[in-house]
């Protein structure tokens, strides 16, 4: 995901977009609370916006973020300071190391990965139980982009999104390997709390 696009989304002045994102972040915090982790890993943490929310809401959490973009990790480190450990790392390499966390979070990343099914066993190897995942809820996400004049030539589709799930198809995707626990409605995204079977 480009740094510019992610920053633009999270730092938007558009009140409707800010309200939707705030609801998304609140739902994520509530689901984190439900599983009461001590250690949290965010895979694809980008510039650290969600880690920042978690650090503010639940200062006792031991937070770790990884991303493959050096630029994004530098931004996240500056944003988070000593409230989280953030590093440039590929989740596949981390999974092979045997590290595991009470909760693994991967928000708005799977739509960017050419073969998203390859990530499920990687995530399985990183969590001690629960996972918190989200993707854009299609076709509504594209429709909202199109209505606000974004990515018009692609009918609202972000050119960096290579996978597109409706709510049901994403729940089936996650459910193919994990037990789905909760799926709050956070339109225009699909968010899923799941756990190891």
Backbone as CSV, one residue per row, in Angstrom:
resi,resn,N_x,N_y,N_z,CA_x,CA_y,CA_z,C_x,C_y,C_z
1,UNK,0.847,-1.169,0.000,0.000,0.000,0.000,0.891,1.229,0.000
2,UNK,0.590,2.221,-0.821,1.417,3.415,-0.857,1.239,4.205,0.428
3,UNK,2.347,4.788,0.878,2.290,5.604,2.085,1.350,6.780,1.888
4,UNK,1.400,7.379,0.696,0.574,8.552,0.448,-0.905,8.224,0.618
5,UNK,-1.348,7.106,0.023,-2.760,6.747,0.091,-3.230,6.460,1.503
6,UNK,-2.398,5.789,2.272,-2.762,5.459,3.643,-2.816,6.718,4.514
7,UNK,-1.820,7.592,4.365,-1.813,8.848,5.123,-3.019,9.704,4.756
8,UNK,-3.294,9.757,3.454,-4.426,10.554,2.977,-5.728,10.057,3.612
9,UNK,-5.876,8.735,3.713,-7.081,8.154,4.307,-7.184,8.514,5.786
10,UNK,-6.116,8.293,6.522,-6.161,8.479,7.977,-6.120,9.944,8.405
11,UNK,-5.612,10.812,7.541,-5.503,12.221,7.904,-6.490,13.087,7.131
12,UNK,-7.489,12.452,6.540,-8.499,13.174,5.769,-9.246,14.178,6.644
13,UNK,-9.565,15.306,6.058,-10.374,16.327,6.750,-11.867,16.138,6.467
14,UNK,-12.190,15.201,5.572,-13.585,14.945,5.208,-14.328,14.385,6.427
15,UNK,-15.359,15.093,6.917,-16.017,14.647,8.153,-16.679,13.272,8.031
16,UNK,-17.225,12.944,6.866,-17.858,11.627,6.693,-16.803,10.532,6.748
17,UNK,-15.688,10.740,6.064,-14.616,9.746,6.063,-14.026,9.592,7.463
18,UNK,-13.860,10.710,8.172,-13.326,10.649,9.538,-14.279,9.886,10.461
19,UNK,-15.566,10.091,10.288,-16.556,9.398,11.126,-16.519,7.896,10.863
20,UNK,-16.423,7.504,9.585,-16.352,6.080,9.243,-15.085,5.442,9.825
21,UNK,-13.968,6.131,9.688,-12.709,5.594,10.219,-12.726,5.507,11.744
22,UNK,-13.308,6.502,12.381,-13.399,6.466,13.851,-14.237,5.280,14.310
23,UNK,-15.332,5.006,13.596,-16.163,3.854,13.941,-15.395,2.551,13.749
24,UNK,-14.626,2.484,12.670,-13.784,1.328,12.388,-12.790,1.107,13.537
25,UNK,-12.122,2.167,13.949,-11.118,2.069,15.011,-11.759,1.674,16.343
26,UNK,-12.923,2.239,16.646,-13.621,1.883,17.889,-14.023,0.409,17.890
27,UNK,-14.505,-0.079,16.742,-14.891,-1.494,16.650,-13.667,-2.382,16.858
28,UNK,-12.530,-1.986,16.306,-11.306,-2.774,16.479,-10.895,-2.821,17.944
29,UNK,-10.955,-1.688,18.632,-10.594,-1.651,20.057,-11.540,-2.547,20.865
30,UNK,-12.821,-2.511,20.556,-13.787,-3.352,21.275,-13.496,-4.836,21.082
31,UNK,-13.103,-5.222,19.857,-12.783,-6.622,19.608,-11.475,-7.027,20.287
32,UNK,-10.523,-6.113,20.331,-9.287,-6.387,21.077,-9.636,-6.617,22.546
33,UNK,-10.494,-5.779,23.098,-10.917,-5.928,24.499,-11.581,-7.279,24.743
34,UNK,-12.314,-7.744,23.757,-13.044,-9.005,23.933,-12.104,-10.178,24.211
35,UNK,-10.918,-10.163,23.581,-9.994,-11.282,23.775,-8.930,-10.989,24.830
36,UNK,-8.898,-9.744,25.337,-8.024,-9.337,26.449,-6.580,-9.825,26.304
37,UNK,-5.907,-9.452,25.203,-4.525,-9.898,25.027,-3.558,-9.080,25.883
38,UNK,-2.389,-9.629,26.085,-1.292,-8.855,26.682,-0.332,-8.408,25.593
39,UNK,-0.140,-9.292,24.597,0.751,-8.970,23.477,-0.039,-8.940,22.173
40,UNK,0.219,-7.915,21.363,-0.482,-7.745,20.088,0.542,-7.498,18.994
41,UNK,0.407,-8.220,17.897,1.220,-7.990,16.703,0.313,-7.465,15.603
42,UNK,0.690,-6.328,15.005,-0.019,-5.869,13.807,0.856,-6.147,12.592
43,UNK,0.347,-6.985,11.704,1.032,-7.331,10.456,0.590,-6.325,9.398
44,UNK,1.565,-5.665,8.763,1.228,-4.618,7.799,0.778,-3.362,8.524
45,UNK,1.554,-2.951,9.514,1.135,-1.831,10.381,1.210,-0.478,9.693
46,UNK,1.852,-0.409,8.524,1.948,0.865,7.818,2.587,1.930,8.693
47,UNK,1.977,3.091,8.702,2.517,4.229,9.439,2.107,4.237,10.909
48,UNK,1.504,3.144,11.367,1.227,2.994,12.797,-0.053,3.634,13.299
49,UNK,-0.984,3.930,12.413,-2.220,4.601,12.854,-3.031,3.740,13.818
50,UNK,-3.185,2.446,13.511,-3.980,1.583,14.394,-3.233,1.288,15.681
51,UNK,-1.924,1.095,15.602,-1.141,0.901,16.820,-1.256,2.119,17.723
52,UNK,-1.290,3.297,17.140,-1.451,4.535,17.905,-2.785,4.539,18.649
53,UNK,-3.844,4.119,17.952,-5.166,4.037,18.575,-5.143,3.056,19.752
54,UNK,-4.543,1.886,19.538,-4.478,0.878,20.605,-3.621,1.357,21.775
55,UNK,-2.519,2.028,21.467,-1.644,2.534,22.533,-2.355,3.580,23.378
56,UNK,-3.165,4.407,22.729,-3.924,5.431,23.468,-5.036,4.798,24.299
57,UNK,-5.756,3.853,23.676,-6.924,3.258,24.335,-6.533,2.268,25.429
58,UNK,-5.466,1.521,25.213,-5.065,0.455,26.142,-3.552,0.498,26.344
59,UNK,-3.069,1.447,27.157,-1.618,1.642,27.322,-0.871,0.431,27.867
60,UNK,-1.582,-0.495,28.510,-0.897,-1.655,29.095,-0.520,-2.713,28.059
61,UNK,-1.055,-2.619,26.842,-0.754,-3.619,25.812,0.708,-3.541,25.390
62,UNK,1.292,-4.698,25.175,2.632,-4.774,24.598,2.447,-4.890,23.091
63,UNK,2.720,-3.804,22.380,2.397,-3.699,20.957,3.640,-3.855,20.090
64,UNK,3.486,-4.646,19.029,4.535,-4.817,18.029,3.903,-4.634,16.660
65,UNK,4.595,-3.930,15.780,4.125,-3.762,14.413,5.221,-4.113,13.435
66,UNK,4.846,-4.789,12.354,5.805,-5.065,11.292,5.218,-4.621,9.955
67,UNK,6.098,-4.207,9.068,5.700,-3.812,7.716,6.921,-3.988,6.824
68,UNK,6.699,-4.210,5.544,7.825,-4.398,4.636,8.349,-3.069,4.089
69,UNK,7.646,-1.967,4.369,8.067,-0.659,3.879,8.915,0.063,4.934
70,UNK,10.166,0.355,4.586,11.039,1.091,5.512,10.485,2.476,5.802
71,UNK,9.948,3.120,4.776,9.403,4.475,4.945,8.216,4.468,5.904
72,UNK,7.326,3.488,5.746,6.164,3.395,6.634,6.604,3.124,8.070
73,UNK,7.573,2.228,8.253,8.050,1.902,9.600,8.718,3.115,10.244
74,UNK,9.442,3.899,9.463,10.050,5.125,9.998,8.967,6.083,10.490
75,UNK,7.890,6.233,9.706,6.764,7.088,10.128,6.110,6.537,11.387
76,UNK,5.906,5.210,11.420,5.275,4.583,12.592,6.132,4.761,13.834
77,UNK,7.433,4.592,13.695,8.339,4.757,14.837,8.273,6.176,15.378
78,UNK,8.229,7.149,14.473,8.132,8.550,14.898,6.799,8.817,15.594
79,UNK,5.731,8.225,15.093,4.402,8.432,15.668,4.279,7.774,17.042
80,UNK,4.854,6.587,17.196,4.612,5.773,18.386,5.666,5.923,19.478
81,UNK,6.865,6.326,19.111,7.928,6.430,20.116,8.137,5.094,20.807
82,UNK,8.153,5.120,22.149,8.402,3.884,22.894,7.112,3.154,23.276
83,UNK,5.988,3.566,22.692,4.714,2.909,23.022,4.507,1.604,22.259
84,UNK,5.358,1.350,21.260,5.272,0.108,20.479,6.629,-0.188,19.875
85,UNK,6.886,-1.457,19.609,8.076,-1.876,18.869,7.653,-2.031,17.421
86,UNK,8.313,-1.308,16.533,7.958,-1.359,15.116,9.224,-1.661,14.329
87,UNK,9.105,-2.606,13.382,10.298,-2.967,12.618,9.928,-3.396,11.192
88,UNK,10.926,-3.286,10.326,10.769,-3.750,8.949,10.954,-5.261,8.971
89,UNK,9.904,-5.982,8.609,9.973,-7.436,8.611,8.831,-7.999,7.779
90,UNK,9.083,-9.131,7.171,8.075,-9.862,6.423,7.430,-10.875,7.375
91,UNK,6.121,-10.924,7.402,5.404,-11.823,8.321,5.803,-13.276,8.104
92,UNK,6.128,-13.639,6.872,6.528,-15.029,6.595,7.821,-15.386,7.316
93,UNK,8.757,-14.429,7.365,10.018,-14.671,8.073,9.781,-14.740,9.582
94,UNK,8.909,-13.858,10.076,8.615,-13.836,11.509,7.930,-15.124,11.937
95,UNK,7.026,-15.613,11.117,6.318,-16.858,11.426,7.295,-18.022,11.529
96,UNK,8.275,-18.022,10.651,9.269,-19.103,10.658,10.149,-19.062,11.908
97,UNK,10.220,-17.881,12.552,11.068,-17.731,13.742,10.459,-18.372,14.985
98,UNK,9.154,-18.672,14.925,8.485,-19.283,16.074,7.900,-18.292,17.062
99,UNK,8.047,-16.981,16.798,7.440,-15.973,17.677,5.926,-16.096,17.608
100,UNK,5.248,-15.870,18.739,3.783,-15.856,18.696,3.260,-14.820,19.677
101,UNK,2.036,-14.375,19.420,1.417,-13.269,20.148,0.016,-13.658,20.584
102,UNK,-0.462,-13.007,21.635,-1.814,-13.280,22.127,-2.868,-12.931,21.081
103,UNK,-2.598,-11.888,20.290,-3.523,-11.454,19.237,-2.713,-10.974,18.054
104,UNK,-3.105,-11.405,16.855,-2.504,-10.904,15.617,-3.568,-10.099,14.875
105,UNK,-3.192,-8.900,14.466,-4.082,-7.962,13.788,-3.549,-7.743,12.371
106,UNK,-4.435,-7.813,11.380,-4.065,-7.510,9.994,-5.244,-6.781,9.354
107,UNK,-5.167,-5.460,9.352,-6.280,-4.628,8.907,-5.944,-3.956,7.581
108,UNK,-6.808,-4.145,6.613,-6.687,-3.481,5.308,-5.367,-3.820,4.621
109,UNK,-5.015,-5.102,4.646,-3.778,-5.557,4.010,-4.047,-6.663,2.994
110,UNK,-4.916,-7.605,3.328,-5.114,-8.781,2.474,-5.567,-8.435,1.057
111,UNK,-6.242,-7.311,0.888,-6.685,-6.930,-0.458,-5.513,-6.538,-1.358
112,UNK,-4.338,-6.323,-0.763,-3.153,-5.910,-1.524,-2.252,-7.083,-1.907
113,UNK,-2.520,-8.274,-1.363,-1.608,-9.411,-1.526,-2.082,-10.306,-2.670
114,UNK,-1.225,-10.526,-3.693,-1.657,-11.307,-4.857,-2.208,-12.692,-4.525
115,UNK,-1.631,-13.380,-3.559,-2.146,-14.702,-3.170,-2.489,-14.660,-1.681
116,UNK,-3.665,-14.125,-1.326,-3.964,-13.923,0.093,-4.069,-15.205,0.906
117,UNK,-4.411,-16.317,0.254,-4.537,-17.583,0.982,-3.207,-18.009,1.591
118,UNK,-2.092,-17.571,0.985,-0.778,-17.917,1.534,-0.552,-17.296,2.906
119,UNK,-1.299,-16.238,3.224,-1.100,-15.561,4.504,-1.793,-16.277,5.657
120,UNK,-2.812,-17.077,5.379,-3.557,-17.699,6.470,-2.692,-18.623,7.334
121,UNK,-1.904,-19.525,6.748,-1.036,-20.335,7.606,0.049,-19.515,8.299
122,UNK,0.485,-18.427,7.674,1.472,-17.540,8.306,0.870,-16.913,9.558
123,UNK,-0.352,-16.389,9.426,-1.036,-15.788,10.575,-1.303,-16.829,11.648
124,UNK,-1.643,-18.026,11.209,-1.898,-19.122,12.139,-0.650,-19.410,12.981
125,UNK,0.518,-19.309,12.361,1.760,-19.569,13.071,2.180,-18.459,14.014
126,UNK,1.583,-17.269,13.850,1.973,-16.123,14.671,1.085,-15.906,15.888
127,UNK,-0.137,-16.453,15.862,-1.074,-16.190,16.958,-1.150,-17.359,17.933
128,UNK,-1.369,-17.018,19.185,-1.633,-18.043,20.198,-3.110,-18.420,20.190
129,UNK,-3.905,-17.730,19.414,-5.336,-18.033,19.358,-6.100,-17.109,18.437
130,UNK,-6.315,-15.838,18.858,-7.188,-14.964,18.071,-6.494,-14.131,16.999
131,UNK,-7.307,-13.752,16.015,-6.907,-12.897,14.899,-7.970,-11.826,14.705
132,UNK,-7.547,-10.629,14.327,-8.469,-9.559,13.957,-8.097,-9.120,12.552
133,UNK,-9.024,-9.307,11.613,-8.768,-9.048,10.199,-9.816,-8.103,9.632
134,UNK,-9.422,-7.347,8.591,-10.424,-6.557,7.864,-9.980,-6.349,6.426
135,UNK,-10.990,-6.156,5.579,-10.792,-5.821,4.162,-11.934,-4.888,3.751
136,UNK,-11.771,-4.188,2.626,-12.896,-3.398,2.112,-14.091,-4.295,1.806
137,UNK,-15.282,-3.813,2.096,-16.529,-4.536,1.823,-16.975,-4.157,0.413
138,UNK,-16.754,-5.075,-0.509,-17.105,-4.822,-1.910,-18.495,-5.367,-2.232
139,UNK,-19.188,-4.750,-3.184,-18.755,-3.677,-4.080,-18.989,-2.278,-3.511
140,UNK,-19.412,-2.199,-2.253,-19.766,-0.893,-1.684,-18.566,0.042,-1.585
141,UNK,-17.403,-0.516,-1.234,-16.204,0.307,-1.083,-15.883,1.008,-2.404
142,UNK,-15.920,0.232,-3.490,-15.664,0.824,-4.808,-16.733,1.853,-5.170
143,UNK,-17.980,1.521,-4.857,-19.070,2.443,-5.172,-18.917,3.772,-4.462
144,UNK,-18.523,3.738,-3.192,-18.314,4.986,-2.447,-17.142,5.774,-3.019
145,UNK,-16.086,5.070,-3.402,-14.960,5.756,-4.056,-15.424,6.455,-5.325
146,UNK,-16.197,5.731,-6.130,-16.658,6.287,-7.402,-17.547,7.515,-7.165
147,UNK,-18.430,7.430,-6.174,-19.355,8.542,-5.907,-18.629,9.796,-5.440
148,UNK,-17.462,9.608,-4.814,-16.728,10.802,-4.380,-15.636,11.196,-5.374
149,UNK,-15.692,10.591,-6.585,-14.788,10.992,-7.656,-13.393,10.404,-7.565
150,UNK,-13.236,9.293,-6.846,-11.923,8.685,-6.674,-11.810,7.449,-7.567
151,UNK,-10.703,7.333,-8.278,-10.424,6.183,-9.175,-11.549,5.993,-10.204
152,UNK,-11.955,7.072,-10.829,-13.094,7.019,-11.755,-12.854,6.093,-12.940
153,UNK,-11.654,6.113,-13.499,-11.397,5.277,-14.678,-11.431,3.790,-14.337
154,UNK,-11.263,3.458,-13.055,-11.309,2.050,-12.620,-12.629,1.747,-11.910
155,UNK,-13.641,2.589,-12.149,-14.952,2.412,-11.526,-14.865,2.334,-10.000
156,UNK,-13.982,3.171,-9.428,-13.868,3.262,-7.975,-12.905,2.275,-7.354
157,UNK,-12.328,1.380,-8.153,-11.417,0.388,-7.581,-10.035,0.991,-7.376
158,UNK,-9.525,0.890,-6.161,-8.162,1.313,-5.867,-7.215,0.426,-6.679
159,UNK,-6.313,1.005,-7.455,-5.434,0.184,-8.297,-4.523,-0.745,-7.493
160,UNK,-4.347,-0.484,-6.201,-3.507,-1.356,-5.366,-4.288,-2.528,-4.777
161,UNK,-5.605,-2.548,-4.965,-6.424,-3.655,-4.462,-6.507,-4.742,-5.523
162,UNK,-5.906,-5.880,-5.236,-5.902,-6.980,-6.201,-6.896,-8.076,-5.820
163,UNK,-7.486,-7.976,-4.636,-8.515,-8.921,-4.190,-9.753,-8.136,-3.780
164,UNK,-10.905,-8.736,-4.023,-12.174,-8.068,-3.709,-13.117,-9.080,-3.082
165,UNK,-13.526,-8.785,-1.851,-14.433,-9.680,-1.141,-15.717,-8.950,-0.769
166,UNK,-16.844,-9.628,-0.949,-18.067,-9.201,-0.286,-17.989,-9.689,1.152
167,UNK,-18.947,-9.295,1.950,-18.913,-9.694,3.362,-18.951,-11.223,3.506
168,UNK,-19.890,-11.858,2.820,-20.037,-13.310,2.940,-18.793,-14.037,2.440
169,UNK,-18.243,-13.605,1.307,-17.087,-14.303,0.749,-15.852,-14.143,1.639
170,UNK,-15.719,-13.005,2.327,-14.572,-12.854,3.223,-14.743,-13.726,4.468
171,UNK,-15.956,-13.807,4.981,-16.196,-14.678,6.134,-15.910,-16.135,5.759
172,UNK,-16.265,-16.526,4.544,-15.956,-17.887,4.079,-14.449,-18.084,3.944
173,UNK,-13.759,-17.072,3.430,-12.303,-17.130,3.285,-11.633,-17.337,4.645
174,UNK,-11.997,-16.527,5.623,-11.419,-16.650,6.965,-11.847,-17.973,7.597
175,UNK,-13.129,-18.322,7.437,-13.674,-19.533,8.035,-13.100,-20.820,7.466
176,UNK,-12.431,-20.723,6.313,-11.810,-21.919,5.732,-10.678,-22.438,6.609
177,UNK,-10.136,-21.580,7.470,-8.995,-21.998,8.292,-9.168,-21.685,9.773
178,UNK,-10.045,-20.732,10.106,-10.225,-20.282,11.484,-11.690,-20.337,11.884
179,UNK,-11.932,-20.293,13.160,-13.304,-20.200,13.662,-13.670,-18.729,13.803
180,UNK,-14.704,-18.303,13.105,-15.147,-16.912,13.157,-15.918,-16.693,14.459
181,UNK,-15.502,-15.677,15.225,-16.135,-15.387,16.511,-17.123,-14.232,16.436
182,UNK,-16.731,-13.173,15.723,-17.570,-11.980,15.700,-17.297,-11.193,14.430
183,UNK,-18.357,-10.593,13.888,-18.232,-9.822,12.646,-19.068,-8.551,12.760
184,UNK,-18.570,-7.541,13.471,-19.350,-6.308,13.611,-19.526,-5.630,12.253
185,UNK,-20.595,-4.887,12.109,-20.819,-4.149,10.866,-20.092,-2.811,10.978
186,UNK,-19.032,-2.662,10.195,-18.264,-1.414,10.169,-18.142,-0.952,8.711
187,UNK,-19.284,-0.794,8.090,-19.384,-0.366,6.693,-18.509,0.865,6.452
188,UNK,-17.745,0.908,5.348,-17.662,0.002,4.208,-16.503,-1.003,4.283
189,UNK,-16.286,-1.564,5.455,-15.278,-2.606,5.621,-15.921,-3.850,6.207
190,UNK,-15.285,-4.986,6.006,-15.672,-6.213,6.685,-14.587,-6.504,7.716
191,UNK,-14.977,-6.603,8.963,-14.039,-6.864,10.061,-14.431,-8.191,10.707
192,UNK,-13.423,-8.994,11.011,-13.661,-10.332,11.542,-12.723,-10.612,12.726
193,UNK,-13.301,-11.030,13.818,-12.520,-11.583,14.917,-12.644,-13.098,14.807
194,UNK,-11.501,-13.778,14.738,-11.501,-15.242,14.583,-10.479,-15.838,15.520
195,UNK,-10.456,-17.158,15.594,-9.452,-17.825,16.439,-9.051,-19.142,15.806
196,UNK,-7.946,-19.679,16.287,-7.510,-20.990,15.828,-8.570,-22.023,16.133
197,UNK,-8.743,-22.974,15.248,-9.698,-24.061,15.494,-9.155,-25.010,16.536
